[in-house]
Each structure stands twice: as C-alpha cells, then as structure tokens.
Amino acid sequence: MNESKILVCPYCHNNYFHVKYESSFVYSYVIDSDAPGLKNTDEFLSFQYDNREHKDARQYLECQSCWAQFPCSFNQWDKNMGIKDLQAVIDKGGNL
C-alpha cells in the first residue's frame, strides 16, 4: 500500500480524487385549493414538500482522471481514519 499523503489510482496512477455521495428522494405534495402542498399557500415552492421518501444512496471515491469508482461507506467514518484507510479502499477495489 502507498504510505504517502496522497491517494493513487491503481489504473491511471493519478492522485486527484473526489468523494461522491449520490442520493435520490421522492417528494410528495398534497393537492389542495391554493397551491400544491399544504405548506405552500401563495405559490408552489418545491422545497416546501409534505412528504419526502429516501429511495437510494451511493457513496464512492472517484478518480478525476480515468473516472474509476471505488465504492465505500462514509457512515463508518471516525477521527482515526485518514488517507491510509482511503488508499486501502482503492487498493482492494472498494468498501471501507
């Protein structure tokens, strides 16, 4: 494993990564007499929804040179984790 202070992609050997978190939601608005959504009175404002349902989420490291993706979960992150742990995820192809 690389002991340096930078991450290294095993495919292109670049060291420029982004952490990505993709998430999808379904927003619902009650149809009433003034504007869609019980919280909207004068106009429709999409952020004033009545219900939000989380559908899916995906977290990964992404190389910004070759676009290789390495799945991992940052829900387990703590103060003792660092570059070494992220490189281990990359080296084994994903999953922190």
C-alpha positions as CSV (number, residue, x, y, z in Angstrom):
1,M,0.0,0.0,0.0
2,N,1.1,3.5,-0.7
3,E,2.2,5.2,2.6
4,S,2.3,8.7,1.1
5,K,-0.1,11.5,2.0
6,I,-1.9,11.3,-1.4
7,L,-4.3,8.8,-2.9
8,V,-3.1,7.0,-6.0
9,C,-5.4,5.4,-8.6
10,P,-4.3,1.8,-9.5
11,Y,-5.5,2.3,-13.1
12,C,-4.1,5.6,-14.2
13,H,-1.7,6.5,-11.3
14,N,-3.3,9.9,-10.9
15,N,-3.8,11.4,-7.5
16,Y,-6.8,13.6,-7.9
17,F,-10.0,12.1,-6.3
18,H,-13.4,13.3,-5.3
19,V,-15.6,11.7,-2.6
20,K,-19.1,11.4,-4.1
21,Y,-22.4,10.8,-2.3
22,E,-25.4,10.2,-4.6
23,S,-28.9,10.1,-3.1
24,S,-32.4,10.1,-4.6
25,F,-35.6,11.1,-3.0
26,V,-39.3,11.3,-4.0
27,Y,-41.0,14.4,-2.9
28,S,-44.8,14.5,-2.5
29,Y,-47.2,17.4,-2.3
30,V,-50.8,17.2,-1.2
31,I,-53.2,18.8,-3.8
32,D,-55.3,21.5,-2.1
33,S,-57.2,24.6,-3.2
34,D,-54.4,27.2,-3.3
35,A,-51.1,25.6,-4.4
36,P,-49.7,22.1,-4.4
37,G,-48.6,21.2,-0.9
38,L,-50.1,22.1,2.4
39,K,-47.1,24.3,3.2
40,N,-47.5,26.3,0.0
41,T,-50.1,29.0,0.2
42,D,-49.4,31.7,-2.4
43,E,-47.1,29.9,-4.8
44,F,-45.5,26.5,-5.4
45,L,-42.1,26.2,-3.7
46,S,-40.6,22.8,-4.4
47,F,-38.6,22.8,-1.1
48,Q,-41.9,23.0,0.9
49,Y,-42.9,19.4,0.4
50,D,-45.4,17.4,2.5
51,N,-43.5,14.1,2.4
52,R,-40.0,13.0,1.4
53,E,-39.1,9.4,0.8
54,H,-35.4,8.3,0.5
55,K,-35.1,5.9,-2.3
56,D,-31.4,5.1,-2.8
57,A,-27.9,6.2,-1.9
58,R,-24.4,5.5,-3.1
59,Q,-21.0,6.7,-1.8
60,Y,-17.7,6.3,-3.5
61,L,-14.3,7.7,-4.3
62,E,-13.9,8.7,-7.9
63,C,-10.6,9.3,-9.8
64,Q,-10.9,12.6,-11.7
65,S,-8.5,11.4,-14.4
66,C,-9.9,8.0,-15.5
67,W,-13.3,8.2,-13.7
68,A,-12.7,4.8,-11.9
69,Q,-15.1,4.5,-8.9
70,F,-14.3,2.8,-5.6
71,P,-17.5,2.1,-3.5
72,C,-17.2,2.8,0.2
73,S,-19.4,3.9,3.1
74,F,-18.5,7.1,4.9
75,N,-21.2,6.4,7.5
76,Q,-18.5,4.5,9.4
77,W,-16.0,7.4,9.3
78,D,-14.3,8.3,12.6
79,K,-11.4,10.6,13.6
80,N,-8.8,7.8,13.4
81,M,-9.4,7.3,9.6
82,G,-7.4,9.0,7.0
83,I,-5.6,8.7,3.7
84,K,-4.2,5.3,4.6
85,D,-7.7,3.9,5.0
86,L,-8.9,5.5,1.8
87,Q,-6.0,4.1,-0.1
88,A,-6.8,0.6,1.3
89,V,-10.3,1.0,-0.1
90,I,-8.9,1.9,-3.5
91,D,-6.4,-0.9,-3.5
92,K,-9.0,-3.6,-2.8
93,G,-11.5,-2.1,-5.2
94,G,-13.9,-0.6,-2.8
95,N,-15.8,-0.8,0.6
96,L,-14.4,1.0,3.6
